[in-house]
């Protein structure tokens, strides 16, 4: 469990520091794709500590993915939060699109499937 918490925290810090603040993720499109894949992998690693049920792991991942994508959408909907994100992270556009959201979901579940395949 400690390994999965450290992995999730490291992924979050990597995303914030290198991916957003320094613009790495916006210059290299694959950076956020790798982070979503690893996010699904590490969330599955975290959830396996509580259950060995593959269905429970994927249901938990679905809930977490839904909440994450909902937060992305809500940030874009409210002008103050959108302006704050644009100013803080020097981003021109933060409106999530359907293609991006679907790709994020696919990558999250692919990462979890890889973990489940090799571990369970």
C-alpha positions as CSV (number, residue, x, y, z in Angstrom):
1,X,0.0,0.0,0.0
2,X,2.9,2.4,0.8
3,X,4.3,1.8,-2.7
4,X,1.0,2.7,-4.4
5,X,0.6,5.9,-2.3
6,X,4.2,6.9,-3.1
7,X,3.6,6.2,-6.7
8,X,0.4,8.2,-6.9
9,X,2.0,11.1,-5.0
10,X,5.0,11.1,-7.3
11,X,2.8,11.0,-10.4
12,X,0.9,14.0,-9.1
13,X,4.0,16.0,-8.3
14,X,5.5,15.1,-11.7
15,X,2.4,16.3,-13.4
16,X,2.2,19.6,-11.6
17,X,5.9,20.5,-11.6
18,X,7.1,19.4,-15.0
19,X,3.9,18.9,-17.0
20,X,2.0,22.0,-16.3
21,X,4.2,24.6,-14.6
22,X,7.0,24.3,-17.2
23,X,4.8,23.6,-20.1
24,X,6.3,20.2,-20.9
25,X,2.9,18.6,-21.3
26,X,1.7,21.2,-23.8
27,X,4.8,20.9,-26.0
28,X,4.7,17.1,-25.9
29,X,1.2,15.8,-26.4
30,X,2.1,12.2,-25.2
31,X,3.1,13.4,-21.7
32,X,-0.4,13.7,-20.4
33,X,-1.3,10.4,-22.2
34,X,1.4,8.6,-20.3
35,X,0.3,10.2,-17.1
36,X,-3.3,8.9,-17.6
37,X,-2.0,5.4,-18.4
38,X,0.2,5.5,-15.2
39,X,-2.6,7.0,-13.2
40,X,-4.9,4.0,-14.1
41,X,-2.1,1.6,-13.3
42,X,-1.3,3.2,-9.9
43,X,-5.0,3.6,-8.9
44,X,-5.5,-0.1,-9.7
45,X,-2.4,-0.8,-7.6
46,X,-3.9,1.2,-4.7
47,X,-7.3,-0.4,-5.0
48,X,-5.9,-4.0,-5.0
49,X,-4.9,-3.4,-1.4
50,X,-8.5,-3.3,-0.4
51,X,-9.9,-6.0,-2.8
52,X,-8.7,-8.7,-5.1
53,X,-11.9,-8.5,-7.2
54,X,-11.2,-7.3,-10.7
55,X,-14.7,-5.9,-11.0
56,X,-14.3,-3.9,-7.8
57,X,-11.0,-2.4,-9.0
58,X,-12.5,-1.3,-12.3
59,X,-15.6,0.1,-10.6
60,X,-13.4,2.1,-8.2
61,X,-11.3,3.3,-11.2
62,X,-14.5,4.3,-13.0
63,X,-15.7,6.4,-10.0
64,X,-12.3,8.1,-9.7
65,X,-12.1,8.7,-13.4
66,X,-15.6,10.2,-13.5
67,X,-14.8,12.5,-10.6
68,X,-11.5,13.6,-12.2
69,X,-13.1,14.4,-15.6
70,X,-16.0,16.1,-13.9
71,X,-13.6,18.4,-12.0
72,X,-11.8,19.2,-15.3
73,X,-15.1,20.1,-16.9
74,X,-16.3,22.2,-13.9
75,X,-13.0,24.2,-13.8
76,X,-13.6,25.1,-17.4
77,X,-17.2,26.0,-16.8
78,X,-16.6,28.6,-14.1
79,X,-14.9,31.7,-15.3
80,X,-12.9,32.5,-12.1
81,X,-11.5,29.0,-11.8
82,X,-10.7,28.9,-15.6
83,X,-9.0,32.3,-15.4
84,X,-7.0,31.2,-12.4
85,X,-5.8,28.0,-14.1
86,X,-4.9,29.9,-17.3
87,X,-3.0,32.5,-15.3
88,X,-1.2,30.1,-12.9
89,X,-0.2,27.5,-15.5
90,X,0.1,29.9,-18.5
91,X,-2.4,28.0,-20.6
92,X,-4.5,29.5,-23.4
93,X,-7.3,27.1,-23.5
94,X,-8.5,24.7,-20.8
95,X,-11.8,23.5,-22.3
96,X,-11.9,19.7,-22.3
97,X,-13.2,18.1,-25.5
98,X,-15.0,14.8,-26.0
99,X,-12.0,13.3,-27.8
100,X,-9.6,14.2,-25.0
101,X,-12.0,12.9,-22.3
102,X,-12.6,9.6,-24.1
103,X,-8.9,9.2,-24.6
104,X,-8.3,9.9,-20.9
105,X,-10.8,7.2,-19.9
106,X,-9.4,4.6,-22.4
107,X,-5.8,5.3,-21.1
108,X,-6.9,5.0,-17.4
109,X,-8.6,1.7,-18.0
110,X,-5.7,0.4,-20.2
111,X,-3.3,1.2,-17.4
112,X,-5.5,-0.6,-14.9
113,X,-5.9,-3.6,-17.2
114,X,-2.1,-3.9,-17.6
115,X,-1.7,-3.9,-13.8
116,X,-4.5,-6.5,-13.4
117,X,-3.1,-8.7,-16.1
118,X,0.4,-8.8,-14.7
119,X,-0.4,-8.9,-11.0
120,X,-3.8,-10.7,-10.5
